[in-house]
């Protein structure tokens, strides 16, 4: 993950990009991001849940610097509105930096409404669908916490254009 982290840091330092541009849809123009999205260990887990053919439709880096605030409880379904028809997605949130309780790791709400923090070492990931309630607390550590959310869906799902991404270019990834 160290090599990926260094490459991603170079991407974020590119001059002249819009404030959020370094963080969204970089699988479309940065081979190193696409390389991580297509990692065999990741795809094996995605194919095990969605089947032999999946579509990579979106990527987002989530950067939380020391002192950055919380992200409240939400489901991705509520943020995506009508982007997918039908609404069927699986997200892989990959830790680029360590995601600890102190740095604001993802927390999920269990069926009994208990909160479950998911601490991840760099390179580890958590998978969840569009209906999983999750949040992250403030980063009270002295370190950055960054993750890459890689969004997958099925070839039968219609994908609509988005305000932020602007493009709907996707990549079909079939199991080998």
N, C-alpha and C positions, 0 to 999 in steps of 0.2 A: 504494500500500500504506500510505502514511502515514495516510490517512483511515480505513482499516480498523483500523490499529494503535491509533489514538486511540479509536475506537469500542469495540474489544475491551478496552482498558484500563478504560474506563468500566464495561463489563459485569463485569469482575473485581473492581471496587471496590464493587459493590452490597452493601449491608449485609444481615446476617441470613441469608446463604446458607451451606449446609453446606460444609465444607472443599474437597471436590472438585466441588461443584455448578457453580461457575463454568466448569469446564473440560469437562464432558461433556454431549453431546446438546443443545448450544445452538442448533442449527439448528431445534429444535422451538419455541423461544420467543424467539429474537432474530433479527429480520428481517435485520440486517446480516450475521449468520453465514450464513444461508440465501442471501443475495445472493451472497456469495463462493462458496459451494458450487455455485451455479447459473451462475457466470460462463461466458459463451459459449466463451472460449478453453479453459477447463478441460473443459467438457462435450464439446467437439469431440474432445479427446484421449481422454476416457473412452469416448465412443461409437465412436471408431475401434478401440478394443480390445475392447469388450464388445458392441457392436451398437447398433441404433437405440432400444432401450428399456432403461433402467437404473433401479435403485432406489437412492436415497440412504438408507442404513439406520443410519448412525452417524457422529458427529463427536466428536473429542477434541482439545482443546488440550494441547500438551506444552510446559510451561514449565520452563526450566532456568536458574536464576539463577546469577550469578557464584559459583563455589565449589561448586555442586551436583555430585553424583557421577555415576558412569557407570550406564548401563543395559546389562546384559550381552547377549551373543548370544541371539537368540530368533527364532522365526517367529510371526507373528500367529495362525496355525492352532492353535498350542499354547495360546495364551491364550484363544482363543475357544471351544475345546472343541466342543460340539454346537450352537452358536448358529446356524450356517447348515447347511442340508441340501438339496442337497449343499454342501460347502465350496467356494465360488467367490466370491472378492472381489477388488477392485482398490482399493488405497489411493492417494490423492493426498496427500502430505505437503507442505503449502504453508508456505514460510518467511514468518513474520510479521516477525521480526527476521532479521538476517544470521545464517546458520548456517555457521560457519567451523570449521576443525579445532580452534582454540583454544576456541570456545564449545560444542563438543560436537556437531558436525554428525553426521548419520546416516552410518554406514559399512555397506557391504554386502559379503558374502562371495561372491567369484566362484566359478565352477565349479572353478577350480584352487586354491581356498581362499585366494587372495590377497584382502587387504582393500582395498576401494575407498571412500575418503571422498568424500562428495558435498556439496561446499560450494555453498550457495545464497544468492543475494541476496534481499532482501525481495521477495515476489511470485513468485519462481520456485518450482517444485515438482518432486518426483520421484515417479514412479508405480512401484508394486510390488504383487505379489500376495501371497496368504496364505502362500506357501511360501518367500518370500525371507528368507534369514538376514540380520539386521541388528542393529546396536547403536549406542550413542552413548557417547563417552568423557566424562570430567568436563568441566565448563565451567571452564577455567583463565583465561578472559578476565575483564575487568571489566564486561562487558555481559551482559544477559539474552539468552537464545536461546529464542524461542518459535516453535512451528509449529502448524499446524492439520492434523490427519489427517482427511480426508474419505473415508468408506468407501462403496463402491458394490458392488452385486451385480446379479443378473438377476431379472426378475419371477418366473421359475420356481423360484427358491430359497426355501425355507421359512425364515423368520426367527423364532427363539424369543426370549422375554423374557430379559433379563439382570439380574443382581444390581445392577450399577452404574447402568445406564440406566433400569431399571425399566419402561420403556415400549417398545413395538415399533412406534410410529408411523413410517411410512416415507413417502417421496415418490417417485412414479414420474416420471421425467424422460425424455421422448421426444425424439428428434432432430427438429429442424425442417428 
